[in-house]
Amino acid sequence: MTKAVLLLLAAFALYFFTHSPALDEIDAVQFAMGVRTFDLWHHQPHPPGYPLFIFLGWLGTKLFHTGPESSLYFASAFGGGLFIAAWFLIIRAQFSGRLAWLVALSLLITPVVWMTATKALTDTLAAGFVSAELLAAICFLKQKKSGLLVWAALMGAAAAGTRPQLFLVVALILGISLKQGSAKAKTWWLSYTLLLAGCLTWLLPMWYLQAQLRPGEALWRVYPELVYSQWRWRLNMPSIYIGAGDWSPRYLAMRLAQHFLGWFGVGLGFLQSPVMLVLGPIIALLGLAAYSFRHQELEDRNFWKFHTPWALLHIAIIFVCLSGKQRYYLVIYPLLLVALMRGLLKMRPPWNWTALVLPALFLYVTIPAAIQNHREEAPPVRLVRYLEQLYPPSQRKDVVLLFVNVWRNAEWYAPEFRTFRGIPPPAELQEILNGAVAVYTDDAKVPLPEGWRRVPLATFQRSIIIHDKHHFLTLFLIDRHS
């Protein structure tokens, strides 16, 4: 346990002291806004709310008198440390100490883990709590102590409080441990009662607070209406909801590539450079092939028997309902690394030393990315800073930003500019923008009145490995005099 605590602290320090200098995307800005004013109706943050993450951010501002950004970075980095330490203990319990160190240290420097833990996002904290639940469940199977189920249920409730979308996954993890542990009916009832009670500790206060913001709304409808409002817009977006796609071979192939090949291309950093694009797939294919075609030992069978059900559910939810951002799959990467490392270690000497090549490649990718991530603001923030340099504060009220991608960043860092939550239709823009000194947009497809045109002004980009969303942005000046 001492080694795990030291690993947690080391990972936390690494992630916290290399965090991004500014909020990278719209979700991060929403979280920071939510720390100041928790209002799901105005997407501060957007539903389903992420209440535990927001609470920890708020708590940091009160205890340490820091801003929302620092508090959220702290929570995210802590989640990254918990994630690494929990999987170190899980693999040591299910395999060996040598494999535990190898996988944990590789996980520590895996591009998607490091880059996500340094952002003001919920993913690493949620992954940390899910991993803690998995650890408690596995220890219960080995030690048969019912108190471990209490920890499993509470950690599951904490994971759901951080990302409510994880409720089905954490409920299934609890069920797997109860079933494989041949628990009695009474234990089942107690475990799920604790899980539900833990979830109610964050759900009911959140529900009540949002109801207070809309007194005219029926109390029972408040949270369902909020959640439905967030998911409703996805139903017509093929890039997010699979049911909105045409189910053509091309559509499915693109979706499979975005989600699953992205594990390797973006998550493991194979797209970072030509060297990685050649060496990475070779090492990965060697490891997976060696693991798949060799005889599976009892510990391997037990490992996959426990982890496969919840992992498949988690993958299916993301694949069907979400875009292919690799940070959503964060908790899948330990399983992937176990398969890769076990396969490489099973190769005949001296080829088994190839297991050390993979973490070396991770360092090759992640260290330069971490330096850039820490020193350079994200493209959305740099775009806003660029406009700040063009106009002094006294003139910004007459500058209109028809932003689609980074309007929240503008709202947070430069609220003096005039922005719109929803872009007005072209028929209304001419009158609305009549007195504007200048008009800008960050989107090449924003509908404009006839005769208006976009003039590319500046481009901002960053490595897709650091953060794929809005890693390339163009600022357009709208010429209204054509």
C-alpha positions in Angstrom: 0.0 0.0 0.0 2.9 2.4 0.7 4.2 1.9 -2.8 0.7 2.7 -4.2 0.4 5.9 -2.1 3.9 7.0 -3.3 2.8 6.3 -6.9 -0.4 8.3 -6.4 1.5 11.3 -5.1 4.2 11.1 -7.8 1.5 10.9 -10.5 -0.5 13.7 -9.0 2.6 16.0 -8.8 3.6 15.1 -12.4 0.1 15.9 -13.7 -0.6 19.0 -11.6 2.7 20.7 -12.3 2.4 20.1 -16.1 -1.3 21.2 -16.4 -2.5 23.4 -19.2 -2.0 27.1 -18.7 -5.6 27.9 -19.7 -9.0 26.2 -20.2 -8.7 24.1 -23.3 -12.3 23.8 -24.6 -15.9 24.6 -24.0 -16.5 21.8 -21.5 -13.6 23.0 -19.3 -15.0 26.6 -19.4 -18.4 25.3 -18.4 -16.9 23.5 -15.4 -15.1 26.7 -14.3 -18.3 28.6 -14.7 -20.2 26.0 -12.7 -17.8 26.4 -9.8 -18.8 30.1 -9.7 -22.5 29.6 -10.4 -23.9 26.1 -10.5 -26.6 26.5 -13.2 -27.3 23.5 -15.5 -30.1 25.5 -17.2 -27.4 27.8 -18.6 -24.8 25.0 -19.1 -22.7 25.8 -16.1 -21.8 23.0 -16.5 -24.1 21.3 -19.1 -26.3 18.4 -17.9 -26.1 15.8 -16.4 -24.2 18.1 -14.1 -21.0 16.5 -12.9 -21.8 17.5 -9.3 -18.9 15.9 -7.4 -16.3 17.4 -9.8 -17.9 20.9 -9.4 -18.1 20.5 -5.6 -14.4 19.6 -5.4 -13.6 22.6 -7.5 -15.8 24.8 -5.3 -14.2 23.3 -2.2 -10.8 24.1 -3.5 -11.7 27.8 -4.0 -12.9 28.0 -0.4 -10.2 26.1 1.3 -7.2 27.4 -0.6 -8.6 30.7 -2.0 -7.6 29.7 -5.5 -9.5 30.3 -8.7 -11.8 27.7 -10.3 -9.2 26.8 -12.8 -6.6 25.8 -10.3 -9.1 23.9 -8.2 -10.3 21.9 -11.2 -6.7 21.1 -12.3 -6.1 19.9 -8.8 -9.1 17.5 -8.8 -8.2 16.2 -12.3 -4.6 15.6 -11.4 -5.6 13.8 -8.2 -7.9 11.6 -10.2 -5.0 10.8 -12.5 -2.9 9.8 -9.5 -5.7 7.6 -8.1 -6.2 6.0 -11.4 -2.5 5.0 -11.7 -2.3 3.8 -8.1 -5.5 1.8 -8.2 -4.4 -0.1 -11.3 -1.0 -0.8 -9.8 -2.8 -2.6 -7.0 -5.3 -4.3 -9.3 -2.6 -5.8 -11.5 -0.5 -6.8 -8.6 -3.4 -8.6 -7.0 -4.4 -10.4 -10.3 -0.9 -11.0 -11.8 2.4 -10.0 -10.3 4.4 -7.1 -8.9 6.7 -6.9 -11.9 3.8 -6.6 -14.3 2.1 -4.1 -12.0 5.1 -1.8 -12.1 5.5 -2.1 -15.8 1.8 -1.4 -16.6 1.5 1.4 -14.0 4.5 3.2 -15.1 3.5 2.8 -18.8 0.0 4.0 -17.9 1.5 7.0 -16.1 3.2 8.2 -19.3 0.6 7.1 -21.8 -0.3 10.2 -23.9 -4.0 10.1 -23.4 -3.7 9.7 -19.6 -1.1 12.4 -19.2 -2.8 14.9 -21.5 -6.3 14.3 -20.0 -5.1 14.5 -16.4 -3.6 18.0 -17.1 -7.0 19.4 -18.3 -9.9 20.8 -16.3 -12.0 17.8 -17.3 -13.9 15.1 -15.4 -12.4 12.0 -17.1 -9.4 11.2 -15.0 -11.3 11.8 -11.7 -14.1 9.5 -12.8 -11.6 6.9 -14.1 -9.9 7.1 -10.7 -13.1 6.4 -8.8 -14.1 3.6 -11.2 -10.7 2.0 -10.7 -11.0 2.3 -6.9 -14.3 0.5 -7.1 -12.7 -2.2 -9.2 -9.9 -2.6 -6.7 -12.3 -2.9 -3.8 -14.4 -5.5 -5.7 -11.3 -7.6 -6.6 -10.1 -7.5 -3.0 -13.6 -8.6 -1.9 -13.3 -11.7 -4.2 -9.9 -12.5 -2.7 -10.6 -11.7 1.0 -14.4 -12.2 1.3 -14.7 -9.2 3.6 -18.1 -7.6 3.2 -16.7 -4.2 4.3 -14.9 -4.1 0.9 -18.3 -4.1 -0.8 -19.1 -0.9 1.1 -16.1 0.7 -0.4 -16.9 -0.6 -3.8 -20.4 0.8 -3.6 -19.2 4.2 -2.3 -16.5 4.5 -5.0 -19.1 3.6 -7.6 -21.4 6.3 -6.3 -18.4 8.8 -6.4 -17.7 7.8 -10.0 -21.3 8.4 -11.0 -21.3 11.7 -9.1 -18.3 12.8 -11.2 -19.7 11.5 -14.5 -23.4 10.4 -14.1 -23.2 8.6 -17.4 -21.1 5.9 -15.6 -24.0 4.7 -13.4 -24.7 1.6 -15.4 -21.0 0.7 -15.6 -20.4 1.0 -11.8 -23.6 -0.9 -11.1 -22.5 -3.7 -13.3 -19.0 -3.8 -11.7 -20.7 -4.2 -8.3 -22.9 -7.0 -9.7 -19.9 -8.9 -11.2 -18.2 -8.9 -7.8 -21.3 -10.1 -6.0 -22.0 -12.8 -8.6 -18.4 -14.1 -8.7 -18.2 -13.9 -5.0 -21.4 -16.0 -4.6 -22.9 -13.4 -2.4 -26.2 -14.0 -0.6 -29.4 -12.1 -1.5 -29.0 -10.0 1.6 -25.6 -8.8 0.5 -26.9 -7.9 -2.9 -29.7 -5.8 -1.4 -27.2 -4.1 1.0 -24.6 -3.4 -1.7 -27.1 -1.8 -4.2 -28.8 0.1 -1.4 -25.5 1.7 -0.5 -24.8 2.5 -4.2 -28.2 4.1 -4.6 -27.9 6.0 -1.3 -24.4 7.2 -2.3 -25.8 8.5 -5.6 -28.7 10.2 -3.9 -26.3 12.2 -1.8 -25.3 14.1 -4.9 -28.4 13.7 -7.1 -30.9 15.2 -4.6 -29.0 18.4 -3.7 -28.3 19.0 -7.4 -31.9 18.4 -8.3 -33.0 20.8 -5.5 -30.6 23.5 -6.5 -31.7 23.5 -10.1 -35.4 23.5 -9.1 -34.7 26.7 -7.2 -33.5 28.3 -10.3 -36.8 27.5 -12.1 -39.6 27.9 -9.5 -42.3 27.5 -12.0 -41.1 24.1 -13.1 -42.7 21.0 -11.6 -40.1 19.5 -9.2 -40.3 16.0 -10.5 -39.6 17.2 -14.1 -36.6 19.3 -13.3 -33.7 16.9 -13.7 -35.3 14.6 -16.4 -35.9 17.7 -18.4 -32.4 18.9 -18.0 -30.9 15.6 -19.0 -33.2 15.2 -22.0 -32.4 18.7 -23.2 -28.7 17.7 -23.3 -29.2 14.4 -25.1 -32.0 15.6 -27.5 -29.7 17.6 -29.8 -27.5 14.5 -30.2 -30.2 12.5 -31.8 -29.7 14.3 -35.2 -25.9 14.2 -35.2 -24.3 11.2 -37.0 -20.9 12.0 -35.6 -22.2 11.5 -32.1 -25.3 9.2 -32.0 -25.0 6.1 -34.1 -28.8 6.0 -34.6 -28.6 9.3 -36.6 -26.2 7.8 -39.1 -27.2 6.1 -42.4 -25.5 2.8 -41.3 -23.7 2.6 -44.6 -20.5 0.6 -44.8 -18.5 3.8 -45.1 -20.3 5.4 -42.1 -19.7 2.3 -39.9 -16.1 2.0 -41.0 -15.4 5.7 -40.3 -17.0 5.3 -36.8 -15.0 2.2 -36.0 -11.8 3.8 -37.1 -12.5 7.0 -35.1 -13.3 5.1 -31.9 -11.1 2.0 -31.9 -8.1 2.9 -34.1 -8.1 6.1 -32.2 -7.1 4.1 -29.1 -3.7 3.6 -30.8 -3.5 6.6 -33.1 -4.4 9.3 -30.6 -4.5 7.5 -27.2 -1.1 5.8 -27.5 0.3 8.6 -29.7 1.0 6.6 -32.9 -0.1 9.6 -35.0 2.4 12.0 -33.4 5.2 11.4 -35.9 6.4 9.2 -38.8 8.6 7.2 -36.4 5.6 6.4 -34.1 3.4 5.6 -37.1 5.9 2.9 -38.1 7.2 1.6 -34.8 4.0 1.9 -32.8 1.7 -0.4 -34.8 4.6 -3.0 -35.2 5.1 -3.2 -31.4 1.3 -3.2 -30.8 0.6 -6.0 -33.3 3.5 -8.1 -32.0 2.2 -7.7 -28.4 -1.5 -8.4 -29.3 -0.6 -11.3 -31.6 1.8 -12.9 -29.0 -0.9 -12.6 -26.3 -3.8 -13.9 -28.5 -2.0 -16.9 -29.9 -0.3 -18.2 -26.8 -1.9 -20.4 -24.2 -3.9 -18.3 -21.7 -2.9 -19.0 -18.1 -5.5 -19.2 -15.3 -4.7 -15.7 -14.0 -5.4 -14.3 -17.5 -8.7 -16.1 -17.7 -9.7 -14.8 -14.3 -8.6 -11.3 -15.2 -10.7 -11.2 -18.4 -13.7 -13.0 -16.8 -13.9 -10.2 -14.3 -13.2 -7.2 -16.6 -14.8 -8.1 -19.9 -18.5 -7.5 -19.0 -18.1 -4.0 -17.6 -15.5 -3.0 -20.3 -17.9 -4.1 -23.1 -20.8 -2.1 -21.6 -18.6 0.9 -21.2 -17.3 0.6 -24.8 -20.9 0.1 -26.2 -22.3 3.2 -24.4 -19.5 5.4 -25.8 -19.6 3.9 -29.3 -23.4 4.3 -29.6 -24.0 7.6 -27.8 -20.8 9.7 -27.9 -18.1 10.9 -30.3 -14.8 9.1 -30.5 -12.8 11.2 -28.1 -10.2 9.0 -26.6 -10.5 10.5 -23.1 -13.9 8.8 -22.8 -12.2 5.5 -23.1 -9.6 6.3 -20.4 -10.4 3.3 -18.1 -10.0 0.9 -21.0 -6.3 1.7 -21.5 -5.1 -0.4 -18.5 -6.8 -3.5 -20.1 -5.1 -2.7 -23.4 -1.7 -2.3 -21.8 -2.1 -5.6 -19.9 -2.7 -7.4 -23.1 0.2 -5.7 -24.8 2.6 -6.2 -22.0 1.7 -9.8 -21.3 2.1 -10.6 -24.9 5.5 -8.9 -25.3 6.7 -10.5 -22.1 5.7 -13.9 -23.3 7.9 -13.7 -26.4 11.1 -15.7 -26.4 14.3 -14.0 -25.1 15.7 -11.6 -26.2 12.5 -10.5 -27.9 10.7 -10.2 -24.6 12.8 -7.1 -24.0 10.5 -5.4 -26.5 8.2 -4.8 -23.6 10.5 -1.9 -22.6 10.2 -0.4 -26.1 6.6 0.6 -25.6 7.0 2.8 -22.6 10.1 4.3 -24.3 7.9 5.2 -27.3 5.4 6.8 -24.9 8.1 9.0 -23.5 9.2 9.9 -27.0 5.7 11.2 -27.7 4.5 12.5 -24.3 7.5 14.5 -23.1 7.5 17.0 -26.0 3.6 17.1 -25.9 3.7 17.8 -22.2 6.1 20.6 -22.6 4.0 22.2 -25.3 0.8 21.5 -23.4 2.2 23.3 -20.3 3.8 26.3 -22.1 1.3 27.0 -24.9 -2.3 27.9 -24.5 -4.9 25.9 -26.5 -6.0 27.2 -29.9 -9.4 28.5 -28.6 -7.6 30.6 -26.0 -4.9 31.9 -28.4 -7.7 32.9 -30.8 -9.3 35.0 -28.1 -6.0 36.5 -27.0 -5.4 37.5 -30.6 -8.6 39.5 -30.7 -7.7 41.1 -27.3 -4.5 42.4 -28.9 -6.5 43.9 -31.8 -9.0 45.8 -29.6 -8.6 47.6 -26.3 -11.3 47.0 -23.7 -13.1 50.2 -24.5 -13.8 49.1 -28.1 -14.6 45.4 -27.5 -18.3 46.1 -26.8 -18.7 47.1 -30.5 -17.0 43.9 -31.8 -19.3 41.0 -32.5 -18.1 37.4 -32.4 -20.3 34.9 -34.2 -18.4 32.0 -32.6 -19.6 28.4 -32.8 -16.6 26.5 -31.3 -15.0 28.9 -28.8 -17.7 31.3 -27.7 -17.5 30.0 -24.1 -13.7 30.7 -24.1 -14.5 34.2 -25.3 -17.2 34.6 -22.7 -14.7 33.5 -19.9 -11.5 35.2 -21.0 -12.8 38.3 -22.8 -16.4 39.0 -21.7 -16.2 42.5 -23.1 -16.8 41.2 -26.6 -20.3 40.7 -27.8 -21.1 37.0 -28.3 -24.2 34.9 -29.0 -25.2 31.6 -27.4 -27.0 30.7 -30.7 -26.1 32.4 -34.0 -29.0 34.5 -35.3 -30.4 33.5 -38.7 -29.0 35.4 -41.8 -32.2 37.4 -42.2 -31.7 39.0 -38.8 -27.9 39.5 -38.8 -27.8 42.6 -41.0 -29.9 44.6 -38.6 -28.3 43.1 -35.5 -24.8 43.9 -36.6 -25.6 47.3 -38.1 -23.5 49.2 -35.6 -20.7 46.7 -35.1 -17.2 47.9 -35.7 -16.1 44.4 -36.8 -17.5 40.9 -37.0 -15.6 37.7 -36.6 -16.4 34.0 -36.8 -14.5 30.8 -36.0 -16.6 28.6 -38.3 -16.4 28.3 -42.1 -20.1 27.2 -42.4 -21.9 29.9 -40.4 -24.9 31.0 -42.5 -24.4 34.7 -43.5 -26.6 37.2 -45.4 -26.1 37.3 -49.2 -23.0 39.2 -50.3 -21.2 38.8 -47.0 -18.0 36.7 -47.1 -15.4 35.3 -44.7 -11.8 36.4 -44.9 -9.3 34.1 -43.3 -7.3 36.1 -40.8 -5.3 33.8 -38.6 -4.9 30.1 -37.9 -4.2 28.4 -34.6 -3.2 24.8 -34.1 -1.7 22.3 -31.7 -0.9 18.6 -31.8 -3.9 16.4 -31.9 -2.2 14.2 -29.2 -2.4 17.0 -26.7 -6.1 17.4 -27.2 -8.1 16.5 -30.3 -11.0 18.8 -29.9 -10.4 22.2 -31.6 -6.8 21.4 -32.2 -7.0 23.4 -35.4 -9.0 26.7 -35.7 -9.2 29.5 -38.2 -10.4 33.0 -37.3 -12.4 34.7 -40.1 -13.1 38.4 -40.4 -16.6 38.9 -42.0 -16.6 41.3 -44.8 -20.0 42.9 -44.9 -19.3 45.3 -47.8 -19.0 42.9 -50.8 
